[in-house]
Amino acid sequence: MANDVRTVDKTTTDSGSDRGAGGPARSGAGPLVLAFLLPPRFTPEKVRNDRRYRTLDKYRFVCWFLLLPIVIYAIFVVSPFFQAFYYSLTDWTGFSSDFAFVGADNYVRLLEDSSFWASLRHSLLLLVVAPLVTLGLGLFFAFMLQAGGRHKKNEAISGVRGAKLYKNVYFFPQVLSVAIIGVVWGAMYDPITGPINEVLRLAGLDFLTRSWLADPKFALSCVLFVLCWMFIGFYVVLFSAAMGAIPKDIYEAALLDGASRPATFFRVTLPLIWDTVQTGWIYMGIQALDSFAIVHIMTINRGGPGESTLVTPVYLYKKAFDSGQAGYATAIGVVLLLVTMVFAAIMMLLNRRDRIEY
Amino acid sequence: MSATQPAEPAEKAAAEAPSQPAAGVAAAAKEPKGPGTEGGTLNVFANSFLVLWVVMAAGPLVWVMVNSLRDSGDIQGKPFGLPTAFSFENFANAWSDANIGTFALNSLIILAGSLPGTMLLGSMAAYVIARFTFPGNRFIYLLFAGGMMFPIILAVVPLFFVMDNFGLLDTRQGLILAYIAYSLPFTTFFMTAFFRTLPGSIAEAATIDGASHMRTFFQIMLPMAKPGLISIGIFNFLGQWNQYFLPLALNSEHGDQALLTQGLAELSVNQGYEGDWGALFAGLTIAMVPILVVYMVFQRQVQEGLTAGAVK
């Protein structure tokens, strides 16, 4: 089949160029430009026979197809991105169109802004703890699904029954909007009507009940918990797929060598799926840095009580849209971008190693 | 690299590769333990944890759905309980008084514009980048790929004023364009990879048969890219339907134009004060159930589509 196509291709290309050479040798640039700007069906016959028509046809298609995507992307994504760096150097309020260039003043102000530091501290805490908990539990559940089953004959490792069902249920939070999750958990944490306190009361642990989101000591942990809750199912599915790709013989060999389950996990499974874990870690870190919606919807006063759950994206949003400090807000954004990039770079450098092929 | 069967090449490669005992495992060979000893305990252990997380993951959602059928007065202070009488009063309240119906419709209208727009423009750009060599090809590819790295939050302030200057702020077309623009990087990146895997000879054959580039794209290549389009389509559908940040920043002026996600956040604030828990839970249920049903029908595709996002 492929050969046929290739030969046909050659002959037609030849005859095509013959025809091009035999036809009107060159027409002026005018019709060519016109043909470039109009849809193909309006191309005059003269241009169609021009030697340069093939190239024109290709570039006409390339340009027209790229035009709309690139224009939209440039206006709404690329240009705001670069404008942000510029505005971060101005005292722009966002309300009026006049502003002055103030150099690095915004950044100097950031250094002394205790609310900013509080927000950054909370964001960094989420950045460190959320991936650890989420990926840890994700790996644990994925390994249990894959290796927790009863031994069958001739199988080194067997999955639990209903593994697919477990995965499907775990994935639920991932398909729901963060807005829904924020509202649901807001109700879960409710001191009177929420089930968490009710379960504690029923278990006789009344001393543990509290107004979760109103308690500055616990509010951030509540946010952290919801963040992990949302993503654990995602990682169970991701890691299960990666673990499923590991050949069974490797497990058999490990079992023959007398490896226990924990040893199998830490010395066989984990190293073999490390690439997936690493990408997942970076992805989760970015999600943790961007925990805007949960904090904005679920917490008291969007980042409260006090500043106990204030994270950097929420602080940025408040500065930009509530207090009219657009220039200052973009400076916060630039710092946030920097933190994201440093995090990604550290993760990539730390985990540099040879890819394992199997 | 077919997106629908990502596991297959790995499995095939696995079958061909010689098995290597992992280094570092205790060298002394022991008899594998018999059935029911280690496996048995582990099985009980594993299953109890797995069931525990089922309760954790699905519990809150089930709790909301059950309570959406209970009377608001009953719910207050008594989180657990079954509906006493079947009444859909909560749903009626949520749908008409709290405008959940309008909000859902608004979300649908935005999605009806943004999803096809994203898919069309994304695959157009991806096709050209993947199949044609021209000066700047690499640059355009990197321009799109770079957009995946960068947080929307940084751009939101300038974006707000860009929208304002174009008269697009608080309009539907503006929000649709913003959705498309911010979905383009990953869509283009993903589809470029996909188009590269498709055999070029078929496009050549179409050209020989006299099809224009346009026709080759729409009638030959796009249908061939269907598996990729489904994955990225699901990814974009959920991403755009669940979007909270962009509408909050760009579409919060007119209350009647609010999207479902905004409406729910608003509802939770209002119902919290009024103590109408029933309507809140009914609103949440209305928002959750259709998505969960769609998910359960297309589990495999949804899981693949969403995890494809992380393994970029």
Interface residues (C-beta under 8 A of the other chain):
Chain A: A2 V5 R6 V8 D9 T12 P40 D57 K58 Y59 F61 V62 F65 L66 L68 P69 I70 I72 Y73 I75 F76 V77 V78 S79 P80 F81 Q83 A84 Y87 G94 L137 F140 F141 M144 L145 A147 G148 G149 R150 H151 K152 K153 A156 S158 V160 Y166 K167 N168 V169 Y170 F171 F172 P173 Q174 V175 L176 S177 V178 A179 I180 G182 V183 V184 W185 G186 A187 M188 I192 T193 G194 P195 E198 W229 I232 G233 F234 V237 L238 A241 G244 A245 I246 P247 D249 I250 E252 A253 A254 L255 L256 D257 G258 A259 S260 R261 A263 T264 R267 V268 P271 T276 T279 G280 Y283 I286 L289 D290 F292 A293 H296 I297 P313 L316 Y317 A320 F321 A326 A329 T330 G333 V334 L336 L337 T340 M341 A344 E357 Y358
Chain B: P6 A7 A10 E11 A13 A14 A15 A17 S19 Q20 P21 A22 G24 V25 A26 A27 A28 A29 K30 P32 K33 G34 P35 G36 E38 G39 G40 L42 N43 F45 A46 N47 F49 L50 W53 V54 M56 A57 A58 G59 P60 L61 W63 V64 I75 Q76 G77 K78 P79 F80 L121 G122 M124 A125 Y127 V128 F132 F134 I140 L143 F144 G147 M149 F150 P151 I153 L154 A155 V156 V157 P158 L159 F160 F161 V162 F166 L177 A178 I180 A181 Y182 L184 P185 T188 S201 E204 A205 I208 S212 H213 M214 F217 L238 W241 N242 Q243 Y244 F245 L248 A249 L260 T261 Q262 L264 A265 L267 S268 G272 W277 L280 F281 L284 A287 M288 I291 L292 Y295 M296 Q299 V302 Q303 L306 T307 A310 V311 K312
